């Protein structure tokens, strides 16, 4: 679990760094962005689905 958390933290830090350096058109940025989005979806699921479950 700690390894996954560290990997995500490092990915977020690197994505932030690339953004600050205005390198958002690089393949590294796209890969990190996809990785982070996938981890968020794995953790929280689809936002619309979560909202519907909360109402039900």
C-alpha positions as CSV (number, residue, x, y, z in Angstrom):
1,X,0.0,0.0,0.0
2,X,2.8,2.5,0.9
3,X,4.5,1.7,-2.4
4,X,1.4,2.6,-4.4
5,X,0.9,5.7,-2.4
6,X,4.5,6.8,-2.9
7,X,4.2,6.1,-6.7
8,X,1.1,8.2,-6.9
9,X,2.7,11.0,-4.9
10,X,5.8,11.0,-7.1
11,X,3.6,11.0,-10.2
12,X,1.6,14.0,-9.0
13,X,4.8,15.9,-8.1
14,X,6.3,15.2,-11.5
15,X,3.1,16.2,-13.3
16,X,3.1,19.5,-11.3
17,X,6.7,20.1,-12.2
18,X,6.1,19.5,-15.9
19,X,3.1,21.9,-15.7
20,X,5.3,24.6,-14.1
21,X,7.9,24.1,-16.9
22,X,5.1,24.3,-19.5
23,X,5.9,20.9,-20.8
24,X,2.3,19.7,-21.0
25,X,2.6,18.5,-24.6
26,X,5.2,15.8,-23.8
27,X,4.4,12.1,-23.8
28,X,5.7,11.9,-20.2
29,X,3.0,14.4,-19.2
30,X,0.3,12.4,-21.0
31,X,1.4,9.2,-19.4
32,X,1.5,10.7,-15.9
33,X,-1.9,12.3,-16.4
34,X,-3.4,9.0,-17.5
35,X,-1.8,7.1,-14.6
36,X,-3.2,9.6,-12.1
37,X,-6.6,9.7,-13.6
38,X,-6.8,5.9,-13.6
39,X,-5.7,5.7,-9.9
40,X,-8.5,8.3,-9.1
41,X,-11.1,6.2,-10.9
42,X,-9.8,3.0,-9.2
43,X,-10.2,4.7,-5.9
44,X,-13.3,6.8,-6.2
45,X,-15.0,5.3,-9.3
46,X,-17.1,7.3,-11.8
47,X,-18.3,10.5,-10.2
48,X,-21.8,10.3,-11.6
49,X,-22.2,6.8,-10.4
50,X,-21.1,7.8,-6.9
51,X,-23.6,10.6,-6.8
52,X,-26.4,8.3,-7.8
53,X,-25.5,5.7,-5.1
54,X,-25.5,8.5,-2.5
55,X,-29.1,9.5,-3.5
56,X,-30.3,5.9,-3.6
